[in-house]
Amino acid sequence: MAFLDNSGDIILDAVLTEKGRELMAKGDFKIAKYAFGDDEINYGMYKLNHPSGSAYDDLEVLQIPILEAFTMGSALKYGLISLRNLELLYLPNLLYNDGKWDTFSVTRKNNTIYVAVNAQTLSALNASPSTGFGPGYALGSGQTSAQMITIESCIDNADILMTRSNLENYIIANNLLDLNAKVTYDKNFINSIMSAPGSAKYATDAGGNPVASAPLLQTRTAVSPGDRLGFRSVNIPMARANIFNVSSGTDVTTLVQSQGVVGSMTSLNVTVDPALTTTMTQTADTRWTKFGSTGATITGISGKTFSTIVTSLEITGRASGFSLDIPITLIKRDT
């Protein structure tokens, strides 16, 4: 990976992938789709009212070095989307619900979501504070009805109140309601993704209280091949949310991460590769040493050491096109 010199004009930098070269050799190469992104761009470099004149306002932005074309995997992390409605004032976002929605939504700890690879580790993490985190701060690999990652597709703006009419007018009427999402994950560590069914309930009652119970997560079939080398992708359903403010009762903004109306939600968990789930008395897989760290202490836990591997989940709303990266840490107790 390298950068192109962008001090002058770059018209186009195109490199054929291995598959592209194969099709070119067969005479079957044809460009059918294209996408744009702004991964490298730092918009904070835009200088409004530049002292040298308005022609210089965007000069530093235009001269930001650009990555060379990728030949393997997906080249865009932050892809641009096409919208026909030019009068849209608000667009949905994907947010991680940090332990707010009912008791099954896991809460981050140390700026990550811990995934215990076995029951021994989960018990250690759930131990009372100082010896553990206490309940609610870790997922158990493969668990279908305990702690879960909860995601919101929403308009994260306090001006768009959590009302039924705003849901209809700002999200549904503009075809921006995410009823499906794509989850991309590293297949070197994670075997599968489990998620809530599309019929799961994310709603509040007349008093603003959550009408919910932990959904039973279902294993989803991965798309093969994935869109990135070493990764797999899976499609998951999302459920329409009915979370609305009431004149008196619970303030529903305490239940969700969004400041504005929520369109849809889902919950998910991961199943870790069984070879990584060994206990303290068993020989650990070499990937813990090769890709992570071993014998480490964890902030907030005393008297125990752990092995960890840091990875992430990338979630993209199918209707909105917006993405969310969720850092997760696979963790195994060592001593």
Number of C-alpha atoms within 10 A of each C-alpha: 7 10 12 13 14 13 12 8 9 11 6 7 11 10 12 15 14 11 12 16 14 13 14 13 10 9 9 11 14 9 7 5 5 5 10 12 13 13 14 14 14 12 12 8 14 15 15 11 11 13 9 8 9 12 9 16 17 15 15 15 17 19 15 17 15 18 16 15 17 16 15 13 13 11 18 13 13 15 15 14 11 9 10 7 8 6 7 10 7 13 15 25 21 26 22 23 21 19 21 17 19 16 16 21 25 26 24 19 15 9 10 17 23 27 27 25 27 20 15 16 22 23 17 18 30 17 14 13 13 13 15 21 19 16 18 19 23 30 28 25 23 21 16 21 17 19 24 31 23 24 23 26 32 29 26 21 16 12 11 16 19 25 16 16 13 19 26 15 11 21 24 15 11 16 12 19 26 27 20 20 22 18 21 23 25 19 16 12 22 19 16 21 26 22 24 27 18 16 12 21 21 21 17 20 16 14 15 20 19 19 14 16 13 18 21 16 22 16 18 16 14 18 13 10 11 18 15 15 12 12 17 23 25 20 20 27 23 27 23 23 23 22 26 25 22 17 9 9 12 17 14 20 19 11 19 23 21 22 18 22 33 32 29 27 29 29 28 25 26 25 19 23 15 14 13 20 22 17 17 14 8 9 10 18 13 11 15 18 14 10 13 16 15 19 15 14 15 17 11 13 18 12 10 16 16 17 21 27 20 16 17 16 17 16 24 22 25 19 15 24 20 20 21 17 16 15 15 18 19 26 28 31 26 21 14
